């Protein structure tokens, strides 16, 4: 027997939002602040940990330089989360 659709189904019939239209943090300011500051702190820690041997006079190797780049990248990710969450500045569909 074929399943019939009725209005009393437990599943909501509201249309789902398009995946590209929702913001990353859902508009939650405290979520943006917490994750952005956490990423800034983590990036700073990774960067300054890589800088420590250089302050002692050791020449930086490829691993140290890579670690510094990763630290800067994590910190930049935190700044992006704080300033402009995903979906905020995307152009709207004009009809």
PDB file with one MODEL, atoms N, CA, C and O in Angstrom:
MODEL        1
ATOM      1  N   UNK A   1       0.836  -1.164   0.000  1.00  0.00           N
ATOM      2  CA  UNK A   1       0.000   0.000   0.000  1.00  0.00           C
ATOM      3  C   UNK A   1       0.886   1.234   0.000  1.00  0.00           C
ATOM      4  O   UNK A   1       1.871   1.296   0.736  1.00  0.00           O
ATOM      5  N   UNK A   2       0.544   2.201  -0.811  1.00  0.00           N
ATOM      6  CA  UNK A   2       1.338   3.416  -0.949  1.00  0.00           C
ATOM      7  C   UNK A   2       1.132   4.316   0.258  1.00  0.00           C
ATOM      8  O   UNK A   2       0.035   4.405   0.810  1.00  0.00           O
ATOM      9  N   UNK A   3       2.207   4.979   0.654  1.00  0.00           N
ATOM     10  CA  UNK A   3       2.113   5.895   1.791  1.00  0.00           C
ATOM     11  C   UNK A   3       1.446   7.191   1.340  1.00  0.00           C
ATOM     12  O   UNK A   3       1.766   7.741   0.286  1.00  0.00           O
ATOM     13  N   UNK A   4       0.538   7.650   2.141  1.00  0.00           N
ATOM     14  CA  UNK A   4      -0.155   8.892   1.803  1.00  0.00           C
ATOM     15  C   UNK A   4       0.426  10.035   2.626  1.00  0.00           C
ATOM     16  O   UNK A   4       0.873   9.849   3.757  1.00  0.00           O
ATOM     17  N   UNK A   5       0.408  11.195   2.039  1.00  0.00           N
ATOM     18  CA  UNK A   5       0.882  12.374   2.759  1.00  0.00           C
ATOM     19  C   UNK A   5      -0.304  13.095   3.351  1.00  0.00           C
ATOM     20  O   UNK A   5      -1.312  13.317   2.681  1.00  0.00           O
ATOM     21  N   UNK A   6      -0.179  13.454   4.595  1.00  0.00           N
ATOM     22  CA  UNK A   6      -1.251  14.191   5.258  1.00  0.00           C
ATOM     23  C   UNK A   6      -0.640  15.334   6.048  1.00  0.00           C
ATOM     24  O   UNK A   6       0.568  15.370   6.282  1.00  0.00           O
ATOM     25  N   UNK A   7      -1.471  16.248   6.447  1.00  0.00           N
ATOM     26  CA  UNK A   7      -0.986  17.419   7.165  1.00  0.00           C
ATOM     27  C   UNK A   7      -0.645  17.095   8.614  1.00  0.00           C
ATOM     28  O   UNK A   7      -0.091  17.942   9.315  1.00  0.00           O
ATOM     29  N   UNK A   8      -0.964  15.893   9.079  1.00  0.00           N
ATOM     30  CA  UNK A   8      -0.699  15.540  10.466  1.00  0.00           C
ATOM     31  C   UNK A   8       0.616  14.773  10.623  1.00  0.00           C
ATOM     32  O   UNK A   8       0.835  14.126  11.647  1.00  0.00           O
ATOM     33  N   UNK A   9       1.478  14.840   9.631  1.00  0.00           N
ATOM     34  CA  UNK A   9       2.745  14.132   9.734  1.00  0.00           C
ATOM     35  C   UNK A   9       3.650  14.835  10.742  1.00  0.00           C
ATOM     36  O   UNK A   9       3.583  16.057  10.876  1.00  0.00           O
ATOM     37  N   UNK A  10       4.496  14.086  11.456  1.00  0.00           N
ATOM     38  CA  UNK A  10       5.356  14.686  12.475  1.00  0.00           C
ATOM     39  C   UNK A  10       6.491  15.530  11.877  1.00  0.00           C
ATOM     40  O   UNK A  10       7.116  16.316  12.590  1.00  0.00           O
ATOM     41  N   UNK A  11       6.755  15.376  10.604  1.00  0.00           N
ATOM     42  CA  UNK A  11       7.823  16.132   9.962  1.00  0.00           C
ATOM     43  C   UNK A  11       7.275  17.488   9.534  1.00  0.00           C
ATOM     44  O   UNK A  11       6.189  17.565   8.958  1.00  0.00           O
ATOM     45  N   UNK A  12       8.013  18.547   9.809  1.00  0.00           N
ATOM     46  CA  UNK A  12       7.569  19.891   9.451  1.00  0.00           C
ATOM     47  C   UNK A  12       7.575  20.061   7.940  1.00  0.00           C
ATOM     48  O   UNK A  12       8.469  19.563   7.255  1.00  0.00           O
ATOM     49  N   UNK A  13       6.585  20.758   7.430  1.00  0.00           N
ATOM     50  CA  UNK A  13       6.508  20.965   5.993  1.00  0.00           C
ATOM     51  C   UNK A  13       7.092  22.310   5.578  1.00  0.00           C
ATOM     52  O   UNK A  13       6.940  22.708   4.423  1.00  0.00           O
ATOM     53  N   UNK A  14       7.756  23.022   6.488  1.00  0.00           N
ATOM     54  CA  UNK A  14       8.349  24.315   6.162  1.00  0.00           C
ATOM     55  C   UNK A  14       9.542  24.096   5.232  1.00  0.00           C
ATOM     56  O   UNK A  14      10.286  23.131   5.404  1.00  0.00           O
ATOM     57  N   UNK A  15       9.733  24.972   4.256  1.00  0.00           N
ATOM     58  CA  UNK A  15      10.864  24.801   3.341  1.00  0.00           C
ATOM     59  C   UNK A  15      12.189  25.031   4.070  1.00  0.00           C
ATOM     60  O   UNK A  15      12.311  25.922   4.910  1.00  0.00           O
ATOM     61  N   UNK A  16      13.152  24.223   3.734  1.00  0.00           N
ATOM     62  CA  UNK A  16      14.464  24.349   4.354  1.00  0.00           C
ATOM     63  C   UNK A  16      15.210  25.524   3.741  1.00  0.00           C
ATOM     64  O   UNK A  16      15.044  25.828   2.560  1.00  0.00           O
ATOM     65  N   UNK A  17      16.032  26.181   4.550  1.00  0.00           N
ATOM     66  CA  UNK A  17      16.816  27.321   4.064  1.00  0.00           C
ATOM     67  C   UNK A  17      17.915  26.810   3.141  1.00  0.00           C
ATOM     68  O   UNK A  17      18.454  25.721   3.336  1.00  0.00           O
ATOM     69  N   UNK A  18      18.231  27.602   2.150  1.00  0.00           N
ATOM     70  CA  UNK A  18      19.301  27.235   1.227  1.00  0.00           C
ATOM     71  C   UNK A  18      20.624  27.185   1.984  1.00  0.00           C
ATOM     72  O   UNK A  18      20.852  28.018   2.861  1.00  0.00           O
ATOM     73  N   UNK A  19      21.504  26.230   1.670  1.00  0.00           N
ATOM     74  CA  UNK A  19      22.732  26.090   2.430  1.00  0.00           C
ATOM     75  C   UNK A  19      23.640  27.316   2.354  1.00  0.00           C
ATOM     76  O   UNK A  19      24.377  27.577   3.305  1.00  0.00           O
ATOM     77  N   UNK A  20      23.615  28.062   1.280  1.00  0.00           N
ATOM     78  CA  UNK A  20      24.486  29.221   1.154  1.00  0.00           C
ATOM     79  C   UNK A  20      23.904  30.477   1.778  1.00  0.00           C
ATOM     80  O   UNK A  20      24.592  31.496   1.840  1.00  0.00           O
ATOM     81  N   UNK A  21      22.683  30.441   2.235  1.00  0.00           N
ATOM     82  CA  UNK A  21      22.018  31.642   2.733  1.00  0.00           C
ATOM     83  C   UNK A  21      22.081  31.783   4.246  1.00  0.00           C
ATOM     84  O   UNK A  21      21.749  32.854   4.755  1.00  0.00           O
ATOM     85  N   UNK A  22      22.482  30.775   4.984  1.00  0.00           N
ATOM     86  CA  UNK A  22      22.522  30.870   6.433  1.00  0.00           C
ATOM     87  C   UNK A  22      23.887  31.371   6.875  1.00  0.00           C
ATOM     88  O   UNK A  22      24.901  31.060   6.250  1.00  0.00           O
ATOM     89  N   UNK A  23      23.914  32.141   7.946  1.00  0.00           N
ATOM     90  CA  UNK A  23      25.185  32.644   8.449  1.00  0.00           C
ATOM     91  C   UNK A  23      25.876  31.565   9.264  1.00  0.00           C
ATOM     92  O   UNK A  23      25.245  30.617   9.731  1.00  0.00           O
ATOM     93  N   UNK A  24      27.163  31.721   9.424  1.00  0.00           N
ATOM     94  CA  UNK A  24      27.979  30.697  10.077  1.00  0.00           C
ATOM     95  C   UNK A  24      27.584  30.502  11.535  1.00  0.00           C
ATOM     96  O   UNK A  24      27.451  29.367  11.992  1.00  0.00           O
ATOM     97  N   UNK A  25      27.400  31.574  12.258  1.00  0.00           N
ATOM     98  CA  UNK A  25      27.089  31.479  13.679  1.00  0.00           C
ATOM     99  C   UNK A  25      25.605  31.679  13.964  1.00  0.00           C
ATOM    100  O   UNK A  25      25.203  31.735  15.126  1.00  0.00           O
ATOM    101  N   UNK A  26      24.799  31.786  12.933  1.00  0.00           N
ATOM    102  CA  UNK A  26      23.370  31.946  13.123  1.00  0.00           C
ATOM    103  C   UNK A  26      22.980  33.290  13.718  1.00  0.00           C
ATOM    104  O   UNK A  26      21.896  33.415  14.287  1.00  0.00           O
ATOM    105  N   UNK A  27      23.833  34.291  13.603  1.00  0.00           N
ATOM    106  CA  UNK A  27      23.532  35.609  14.122  1.00  0.00           C
ATOM    107  C   UNK A  27      23.770  35.738  15.614  1.00  0.00           C
ATOM    108  O   UNK A  27      23.355  36.735  16.206  1.00  0.00           O
ATOM    109  N   UNK A  28      24.408  34.791  16.234  1.00  0.00           N
ATOM    110  CA  UNK A  28      24.649  34.797  17.678  1.00  0.00           C
ATOM    111  C   UNK A  28      25.943  35.561  17.963  1.00  0.00           C
ATOM    112  O   UNK A  28      27.031  35.083  17.642  1.00  0.00           O
ATOM    113  N   UNK A  29      25.828  36.734  18.557  1.00  0.00           N
ATOM    114  CA  UNK A  29      26.991  37.570  18.816  1.00  0.00           C
ATOM    115  C   UNK A  29      27.938  36.914  19.811  1.00  0.00           C
ATOM    116  O   UNK A  29      29.154  36.959  19.621  1.00  0.00           O
ATOM    117  N   UNK A  30      27.410  36.309  20.860  1.00  0.00           N
ATOM    118  CA  UNK A  30      28.283  35.685  21.850  1.00  0.00           C
ATOM    119  C   UNK A  30      29.034  34.495  21.251  1.00  0.00           C
ATOM    120  O   UNK A  30      30.176  34.235  21.630  1.00  0.00           O
ATOM    121  N   UNK A  31      28.410  33.777  20.328  1.00  0.00           N
ATOM    122  CA  UNK A  31      29.098  32.668  19.652  1.00  0.00           C
ATOM    123  C   UNK A  31      30.247  33.186  18.798  1.00  0.00           C
ATOM    124  O   UNK A  31      31.332  32.603  18.775  1.00  0.00           O
ATOM    125  N   UNK A  32      29.994  34.291  18.093  1.00  0.00           N
ATOM    126  CA  UNK A  32      31.044  34.894  17.266  1.00  0.00           C
ATOM    127  C   UNK A  32      32.190  35.393  18.126  1.00  0.00           C
ATOM    128  O   UNK A  32      33.354  35.185  17.782  1.00  0.00           O
ATOM    129  N   UNK A  33      31.882  36.050  19.242  1.00  0.00           N
ATOM    130  CA  UNK A  33      32.935  36.563  20.115  1.00  0.00           C
ATOM    131  C   UNK A  33      33.749  35.437  20.731  1.00  0.00           C
ATOM    132  O   UNK A  33      34.978  35.504  20.762  1.00  0.00           O
ATOM    133  N   UNK A  34      33.083  34.418  21.215  1.00  0.00           N
ATOM    134  CA  UNK A  34      33.785  33.318  21.858  1.00  0.00           C
ATOM    135  C   UNK A  34      34.674  32.568  20.880  1.00  0.00           C
ATOM    136  O   UNK A  34      35.841  32.308  21.176  1.00  0.00           O
ATOM    137  N   UNK A  35      34.139  32.218  19.722  1.00  0.00           N
ATOM    138  CA  UNK A  35      34.947  31.459  18.764  1.00  0.00           C
ATOM    139  C   UNK A  35      36.012  32.336  18.123  1.00  0.00           C
ATOM    140  O   UNK A  35      37.126  31.867  17.892  1.00  0.00           O
ATOM    141  N   UNK A  36      35.704  33.590  17.829  1.00  0.00           N
ATOM    142  CA  UNK A  36      36.691  34.482  17.233  1.00  0.00           C
ATOM    143  C   UNK A  36      37.858  34.750  18.167  1.00  0.00           C
ATOM    144  O   UNK A  36      39.016  34.695  17.752  1.00  0.00           O
ATOM    145  N   UNK A  37      37.556  35.040  19.428  1.00  0.00           N
ATOM    146  CA  UNK A  37      38.633  35.290  20.392  1.00  0.00           C
ATOM    147  C   UNK A  37      39.417  34.010  20.691  1.00  0.00           C
ATOM    148  O   UNK A  37      40.626  34.061  20.916  1.00  0.00           O
ATOM    149  N   UNK A  38      38.742  32.882  20.693  1.00  0.00           N
ATOM    150  CA  UNK A  38      39.443  31.612  20.900  1.00  0.00           C
ATOM    151  C   UNK A  38      40.414  31.312  19.770  1.00  0.00           C
ATOM    152  O   UNK A  38      41.535  30.864  20.008  1.00  0.00           O
ATOM    153  N   UNK A  39      39.978  31.562  18.531  1.00  0.00           N
ATOM    154  CA  UNK A  39      40.868  31.348  17.390  1.00  0.00           C
ATOM    155  C   UNK A  39      42.018  32.351  17.381  1.00  0.00           C
ATOM    156  O   UNK A  39      43.140  31.998  17.016  1.00  0.00           O
ATOM    157  N   UNK A  40      41.757  33.596  17.778  1.00  0.00           N
ATOM    158  CA  UNK A  40      42.840  34.571  17.884  1.00  0.00           C
ATOM    159  C   UNK A  40      43.872  34.128  18.925  1.00  0.00           C
ATOM    160  O   UNK A  40      45.078  34.225  18.694  1.00  0.00           O
ATOM    161  N   UNK A  41      43.398  33.652  20.050  1.00  0.00           N
ATOM    162  CA  UNK A  41      44.303  33.183  21.098  1.00  0.00           C
ATOM    163  C   UNK A  41      45.100  31.956  20.670  1.00  0.00           C
ATOM    164  O   UNK A  41      46.298  31.859  20.933  1.00  0.00           O
ATOM    165  N   UNK A  42      44.431  31.029  20.015  1.00  0.00           N
ATOM    166  CA  UNK A  42      45.122  29.818  19.553  1.00  0.00           C
ATOM    167  C   UNK A  42      46.163  30.159  18.491  1.00  0.00           C
ATOM    168  O   UNK A  42      47.270  29.621  18.508  1.00  0.00           O
ATOM    169  N   UNK A  43      45.811  31.048  17.572  1.00  0.00           N
ATOM    170  CA  UNK A  43      46.757  31.459  16.540  1.00  0.00           C
ATOM    171  C   UNK A  43      47.952  32.188  17.118  1.00  0.00           C
ATOM    172  O   UNK A  43      49.087  31.973  16.691  1.00  0.00           O
ATOM    173  N   UNK A  44      47.694  33.060  18.099  1.00  0.00           N
ATOM    174  CA  UNK A  44      48.791  33.754  18.765  1.00  0.00           C
ATOM    175  C   UNK A  44      49.706  32.797  19.497  1.00  0.00           C
ATOM    176  O   UNK A  44      50.926  32.953  19.466  1.00  0.00           O
ATOM    177  N   UNK A  45      49.124  31.806  20.159  1.00  0.00           N
ATOM    178  CA  UNK A  45      49.939  30.814  20.872  1.00  0.00           C
ATOM    179  C   UNK A  45      50.816  30.018  19.913  1.00  0.00           C
ATOM    180  O   UNK A  45      52.002  29.819  20.174  1.00  0.00           O
ATOM    181  N   UNK A  46      50.242  29.567  18.816  1.00  0.00           N
ATOM    182  CA  UNK A  46      51.013  28.791  17.829  1.00  0.00           C
ATOM    183  C   UNK A  46      52.139  29.645  17.248  1.00  0.00           C
ATOM    184  O   UNK A  46      53.263  29.171  17.088  1.00  0.00           O
ATOM    185  N   UNK A  47      51.832  30.909  16.934  1.00  0.00           N
ATOM    186  CA  UNK A  47      52.839  31.799  16.349  1.00  0.00           C
ATOM    187  C   UNK A  47      53.975  32.080  17.333  1.00  0.00           C
ATOM    188  O   UNK A  47      55.148  31.960  16.979  1.00  0.00           O
ATOM    189  N   UNK A  48      53.630  32.452  18.565  1.00  0.00           N
ATOM    190  CA  UNK A  48      54.678  32.798  19.532  1.00  0.00           C
ATOM    191  C   UNK A  48      55.463  31.583  19.986  1.00  0.00           C
ATOM    192  O   UNK A  48      56.622  31.725  20.374  1.00  0.00           O
ATOM    193  N   UNK A  49      54.879  30.400  19.953  1.00  0.00           N
ATOM    194  CA  UNK A  49      55.633  29.185  20.252  1.00  0.00           C
ATOM    195  C   UNK A  49      56.678  28.926  19.172  1.00  0.00           C
ATOM    196  O   UNK A  49      57.779  28.464  19.472  1.00  0.00           O
ATOM    197  N   UNK A  50      56.345  29.217  17.931  1.00  0.00           N
ATOM    198  CA  UNK A  50      57.312  29.058  16.846  1.00  0.00           C
ATOM    199  C   UNK A  50      58.393  30.128  16.912  1.00  0.00           C
ATOM    200  O   UNK A  50      59.528  29.879  16.506  1.00  0.00           O
ATOM    201  N   UNK A  51      58.066  31.309  17.415  1.00  0.00           N
ATOM    202  CA  UNK A  51      59.038  32.399  17.492  1.00  0.00           C
ATOM    203  C   UNK A  51      60.045  32.221  18.632  1.00  0.00           C
ATOM    204  O   UNK A  51      61.123  32.814  18.591  1.00  0.00           O
ATOM    205  N   UNK A  52      59.720  31.425  19.634  1.00  0.00           N
ATOM    206  CA  UNK A  52      60.579  31.297  20.810  1.00  0.00           C
ATOM    207  C   UNK A  52      62.009  30.865  20.480  1.00  0.00           C
ATOM    208  O   UNK A  52      62.938  31.488  20.992  1.00  0.00           O
ATOM    209  N   UNK A  53      62.244  29.841  19.659  1.00  0.00           N
ATOM    210  CA  UNK A  53      63.641  29.486  19.341  1.00  0.00           C
ATOM    211  C   UNK A  53      64.367  30.582  18.556  1.00  0.00           C
ATOM    212  O   UNK A  53      65.583  30.727  18.681  1.00  0.00           O
ATOM    213  N   UNK A  54      63.641  31.344  17.761  1.00  0.00           N
ATOM    214  CA  UNK A  54      64.282  32.415  17.004  1.00  0.00           C
ATOM    215  C   UNK A  54      64.781  33.511  17.926  1.00  0.00           C
ATOM    216  O   UNK A  54      65.805  34.129  17.636  1.00  0.00           O
ATOM    217  N   UNK A  55      64.096  33.769  19.017  1.00  0.00           N
ATOM    218  CA  UNK A  55      64.539  34.771  19.979  1.00  0.00           C
ATOM    219  C   UNK A  55      65.806  34.339  20.702  1.00  0.00           C
ATOM    220  O   UNK A  55      66.574  35.178  21.173  1.00  0.00           O
ATOM    221  N   UNK A  56      66.021  33.045  20.788  1.00  0.00           N
ATOM    222  CA  UNK A  56      67.229  32.525  21.431  1.00  0.00           C
ATOM    223  C   UNK A  56      68.415  32.481  20.478  1.00  0.00           C
ATOM    224  O   UNK A  56      69.525  32.131  20.881  1.00  0.00           O
ATOM    225  N   UNK A  57      68.186  32.833  19.215  1.00  0.00           N
ATOM    226  CA  UNK A  57      69.282  32.919  18.264  1.00  0.00           C
ATOM    227  C   UNK A  57      69.365  31.772  17.277  1.00  0.00           C
ATOM    228  O   UNK A  57      70.295  31.737  16.472  1.00  0.00           O
ATOM    229  N   UNK A  58      68.432  30.831  17.306  1.00  0.00           N
ATOM    230  CA  UNK A  58      68.438  29.724  16.359  1.00  0.00           C
ATOM    231  C   UNK A  58      67.868  30.183  15.012  1.00  0.00           C
ATOM    232  O   UNK A  58      66.928  30.975  14.955  1.00  0.00           O
ATOM    233  N   UNK A  59      68.451  29.676  13.951  1.00  0.00           N
ATOM    234  CA  UNK A  59      67.950  30.000  12.614  1.00  0.00           C
ATOM    235  C   UNK A  59      66.637  29.247  12.373  1.00  0.00           C
ATOM    236  O   UNK A  59      66.518  28.080  12.744  1.00  0.00           O
ATOM    237  N   UNK A  60      65.655  29.906  11.757  1.00  0.00           N
ATOM    238  CA  UNK A  60      64.374  29.226  11.522  1.00  0.00           C
ATOM    239  C   UNK A  60      64.485  28.217  10.385  1.00  0.00           C
ATOM    240  O   UNK A  60      65.071  28.499   9.339  1.00  0.00           O
ATOM    241  N   UNK A  61      63.919  27.053  10.605  1.00  0.00           N
ATOM    242  CA  UNK A  61      63.876  26.032   9.567  1.00  0.00           C
ATOM    243  C   UNK A  61      62.528  26.051   8.876  1.00  0.00           C
ATOM    244  O   UNK A  61      61.667  26.863   9.214  1.00  0.00           O
ATOM    245  N   UNK A  62      62.338  25.175   7.923  1.00  0.00           N
ATOM    246  CA  UNK A  62      61.056  25.129   7.215  1.00  0.00           C
ATOM    247  C   UNK A  62      59.884  24.797   8.140  1.00  0.00           C
ATOM    248  O   UNK A  62      58.784  25.318   7.954  1.00  0.00           O
ATOM    249  N   UNK A  63      60.108  23.942   9.123  1.00  0.00           N
ATOM    250  CA  UNK A  63      59.033  23.598  10.051  1.00  0.00           C
ATOM    251  C   UNK A  63      58.607  24.778  10.903  1.00  0.00           C
ATOM    252  O   UNK A  63      57.420  24.965  11.168  1.00  0.00           O
ATOM    253  N   UNK A  64      59.580  25.574  11.332  1.00  0.00           N
ATOM    254  CA  UNK A  64      59.276  26.757  12.135  1.00  0.00           C
ATOM    255  C   UNK A  64      58.509  27.785  11.318  1.00  0.00           C
ATOM    256  O   UNK A  64      57.549  28.383  11.804  1.00  0.00           O
ATOM    257  N   UNK A  65      58.927  27.986  10.098  1.00  0.00           N
ATOM    258  CA  UNK A  65      58.242  28.940   9.230  1.00  0.00           C
ATOM    259  C   UNK A  65      56.823  28.460   8.934  1.00  0.00           C
ATOM    260  O   UNK A  65      55.889  29.263   8.924  1.00  0.00           O
ATOM    261  N   UNK A  66      56.653  27.166   8.695  1.00  0.00           N
ATOM    262  CA  UNK A  66      55.321  26.615   8.456  1.00  0.00           C
ATOM    263  C   UNK A  66      54.437  26.795   9.684  1.00  0.00           C
ATOM    264  O   UNK A  66      53.258  27.124   9.557  1.00  0.00           O
ATOM    265  N   UNK A  67      54.999  26.580  10.870  1.00  0.00           N
ATOM    266  CA  UNK A  67      54.234  26.744  12.104  1.00  0.00           C
ATOM    267  C   UNK A  67      53.815  28.204  12.288  1.00  0.00           C
ATOM    268  O   UNK A  67      52.710  28.471  12.759  1.00  0.00           O
ATOM    269  N   UNK A  68      54.672  29.138  11.927  1.00  0.00           N
ATOM    270  CA  UNK A  68      54.319  30.553  12.017  1.00  0.00           C
ATOM    271  C   UNK A  68      53.197  30.902  11.046  1.00  0.00           C
ATOM    272  O   UNK A  68      52.288  31.656  11.392  1.00  0.00           O
ATOM    273  N   UNK A  69      53.256  30.362   9.841  1.00  0.00           N
ATOM    274  CA  UNK A  69      52.212  30.614   8.846  1.00  0.00           C
ATOM    275  C   UNK A  69      50.877  30.038   9.316  1.00  0.00           C
ATOM    276  O   UNK A  69      49.833  30.668   9.147  1.00  0.00           O
ATOM    277  N   UNK A  70      50.912  28.859   9.896  1.00  0.00           N
ATOM    278  CA  UNK A  70      49.682  28.249  10.407  1.00  0.00           C
ATOM    279  C   UNK A  70      49.116  29.090  11.548  1.00  0.00           C
ATOM    280  O   UNK A  70      47.904  29.291  11.622  1.00  0.00           O
ATOM    281  N   UNK A  71      49.972  29.579  12.432  1.00  0.00           N
ATOM    282  CA  UNK A  71      49.512  30.428  13.530  1.00  0.00           C
ATOM    283  C   UNK A  71      48.865  31.708  13.030  1.00  0.00           C
ATOM    284  O   UNK A  71      47.820  32.117  13.537  1.00  0.00           O
ATOM    285  N   UNK A  72      49.479  32.344  12.038  1.00  0.00           N
ATOM    286  CA  UNK A  72      48.905  33.555  11.466  1.00  0.00           C
ATOM    287  C   UNK A  72      47.579  33.241  10.778  1.00  0.00           C
ATOM    288  O   UNK A  72      46.640  34.033  10.853  1.00  0.00           O
ATOM    289  N   UNK A  73      47.498  32.101  10.114  1.00  0.00           N
ATOM    290  CA  UNK A  73      46.258  31.713   9.427  1.00  0.00           C
ATOM    291  C   UNK A  73      45.124  31.486  10.418  1.00  0.00           C
ATOM    292  O   UNK A  73      43.992  31.899  10.167  1.00  0.00           O
ATOM    293  N   UNK A  74      45.410  30.844  11.525  1.00  0.00           N
ATOM    294  CA  UNK A  74      44.383  30.612  12.544  1.00  0.00           C
ATOM    295  C   UNK A  74      43.909  31.938  13.126  1.00  0.00           C
ATOM    296  O   UNK A  74      42.712  32.135  13.338  1.00  0.00           O
ATOM    297  N   UNK A  75      44.848  32.844  13.383  1.00  0.00           N
ATOM    298  CA  UNK A  75      44.475  34.158  13.917  1.00  0.00           C
ATOM    299  C   UNK A  75      43.638  34.942  12.908  1.00  0.00           C
ATOM    300  O   UNK A  75      42.685  35.618  13.296  1.00  0.00           O
ATOM    301  N   UNK A  76      43.974  34.863  11.630  1.00  0.00           N
ATOM    302  CA  UNK A  76      43.180  35.543  10.600  1.00  0.00           C
ATOM    303  C   UNK A  76      41.781  34.957  10.507  1.00  0.00           C
ATOM    304  O   UNK A  76      40.814  35.683  10.279  1.00  0.00           O
ATOM    305  N   UNK A  77      41.674  33.674  10.679  1.00  0.00           N
ATOM    306  CA  UNK A  77      40.362  33.025  10.688  1.00  0.00           C
ATOM    307  C   UNK A  77      39.517  33.577  11.836  1.00  0.00           C
ATOM    308  O   UNK A  77      38.319  33.810  11.674  1.00  0.00           O
ATOM    309  N   UNK A  78      40.145  33.783  12.995  1.00  0.00           N
ATOM    310  CA  UNK A  78      39.434  34.372  14.126  1.00  0.00           C
ATOM    311  C   UNK A  78      38.970  35.782  13.843  1.00  0.00           C
ATOM    312  O   UNK A  78      37.865  36.158  14.236  1.00  0.00           O
ATOM    313  N   UNK A  79      39.796  36.577  13.163  1.00  0.00           N
ATOM    314  CA  UNK A  79      39.413  37.949  12.809  1.00  0.00           C
ATOM    315  C   UNK A  79      38.235  37.933  11.842  1.00  0.00           C
ATOM    316  O   UNK A  79      37.319  38.747  11.959  1.00  0.00           O
ATOM    317  N   UNK A  80      38.260  37.010  10.893  1.00  0.00           N
ATOM    318  CA  UNK A  80      37.152  36.911   9.932  1.00  0.00           C
ATOM    319  C   UNK A  80      35.856  36.559  10.655  1.00  0.00           C
ATOM    320  O   UNK A  80      34.806  37.119  10.342  1.00  0.00           O
ATOM    321  N   UNK A  81      35.915  35.656  11.598  1.00  0.00           N
ATOM    322  CA  UNK A  81      34.718  35.285  12.359  1.00  0.00           C
ATOM    323  C   UNK A  81      34.196  36.492  13.134  1.00  0.00           C
ATOM    324  O   UNK A  81      32.987  36.720  13.188  1.00  0.00           O
ATOM    325  N   UNK A  82      35.100  37.265  13.734  1.00  0.00           N
ATOM    326  CA  UNK A  82      34.676  38.428  14.514  1.00  0.00           C
ATOM    327  C   UNK A  82      34.082  39.531  13.647  1.00  0.00           C
ATOM    328  O   UNK A  82      33.078  40.137  14.021  1.00  0.00           O
ATOM    329  N   UNK A  83      34.681  39.793  12.508  1.00  0.00           N
ATOM    330  CA  UNK A  83      34.290  40.933  11.692  1.00  0.00           C
ATOM    331  C   UNK A  83      33.137  40.614  10.752  1.00  0.00           C
ATOM    332  O   UNK A  83      32.174  41.378  10.682  1.00  0.00           O
ATOM    333  N   UNK A  84      33.213  39.511  10.034  1.00  0.00           N
ATOM    334  CA  UNK A  84      32.240  39.225   8.989  1.00  0.00           C
ATOM    335  C   UNK A  84      31.926  37.742   8.940  1.00  0.00           C
ATOM    336  O   UNK A  84      32.630  36.996   8.259  1.00  0.00           O
ATOM    337  N   UNK A  85      30.901  37.292   9.634  1.00  0.00           N
ATOM    338  CA  UNK A  85      30.567  35.873   9.546  1.00  0.00           C
ATOM    339  C   UNK A  85      30.092  35.502   8.143  1.00  0.00           C
ATOM    340  O   UNK A  85      29.632  36.360   7.389  1.00  0.00           O
ATOM    341  N   UNK A  86      30.202  34.269   7.811  1.00  0.00           N
ATOM    342  CA  UNK A  86      29.847  33.795   6.465  1.00  0.00           C
ATOM    343  C   UNK A  86      28.406  34.120   6.143  1.00  0.00           C
ATOM    344  O   UNK A  86      27.511  33.955   6.972  1.00  0.00           O
ATOM    345  N   UNK A  87      28.197  34.588   4.915  1.00  0.00           N
ATOM    346  CA  UNK A  87      26.854  34.872   4.455  1.00  0.00           C
ATOM    347  C   UNK A  87      26.408  36.306   4.639  1.00  0.00           C
ATOM    348  O   UNK A  87      25.335  36.667   4.154  1.00  0.00           O
ATOM    349  N   UNK A  88      27.177  37.140   5.313  1.00  0.00           N
ATOM    350  CA  UNK A  88      26.740  38.503   5.589  1.00  0.00           C
ATOM    351  C   UNK A  88      26.872  39.405   4.366  1.00  0.00           C
ATOM    352  O   UNK A  88      25.960  40.183   4.085  1.00  0.00           O
ATOM    353  N   UNK A  89      27.964  39.323   3.644  1.00  0.00           N
ATOM    354  CA  UNK A  89      28.211  40.232   2.534  1.00  0.00           C
ATOM    355  C   UNK A  89      28.035  39.573   1.169  1.00  0.00           C
ATOM    356  O   UNK A  89      28.559  40.078   0.176  1.00  0.00           O
ATOM    357  N   UNK A  90      27.326  38.478   1.097  1.00  0.00           N
ATOM    358  CA  UNK A  90      27.075  37.851  -0.192  1.00  0.00           C
ATOM    359  C   UNK A  90      25.981  38.629  -0.918  1.00  0.00           C
ATOM    360  O   UNK A  90      25.017  39.067  -0.291  1.00  0.00           O
ATOM    361  N   UNK A  91      26.118  38.803  -2.222  1.00  0.00           N
ATOM    362  CA  UNK A  91      25.084  39.543  -2.958  1.00  0.00           C
ATOM    363  C   UNK A  91      23.761  38.791  -2.940  1.00  0.00           C
ATOM    364  O   UNK A  91      23.723  37.561  -2.954  1.00  0.00           O
ATOM    365  N   UNK A  92      22.692  39.553  -2.908  1.00  0.00           N
ATOM    366  CA  UNK A  92      21.365  38.948  -2.924  1.00  0.00           C
ATOM    367  C   UNK A  92      20.934  38.722  -4.357  1.00  0.00           C
ATOM    368  O   UNK A  92      21.436  39.367  -5.277  1.00  0.00           O
ATOM    369  N   UNK A  93      20.021  37.823  -4.538  1.00  0.00           N
ATOM    370  CA  UNK A  93      19.487  37.539  -5.864  1.00  0.00           C
ATOM    371  C   UNK A  93      18.530  38.656  -6.257  1.00  0.00           C
ATOM    372  O   UNK A  93      17.528  38.882  -5.578  1.00  0.00           O
ATOM    373  N   UNK A  94      18.828  39.348  -7.341  1.00  0.00           N
ATOM    374  CA  UNK A  94      17.938  40.422  -7.803  1.00  0.00           C
ATOM    375  C   UNK A  94      17.067  39.884  -8.933  1.00  0.00           C
ATOM    376  O   UNK A  94      17.556  39.262  -9.876  1.00  0.00           O
ATOM    377  N   UNK A  95      15.788  40.133  -8.817  1.00  0.00           N
ATOM    378  CA  UNK A  95      14.848  39.641  -9.824  1.00  0.00           C
ATOM    379  C   UNK A  95      14.103  40.779 -10.445  1.00  0.00           C
ATOM    380  O   UNK A  95      13.263  40.563 -11.319  1.00  0.00           O
TER     381      UNK A  95
ENDMDL
END
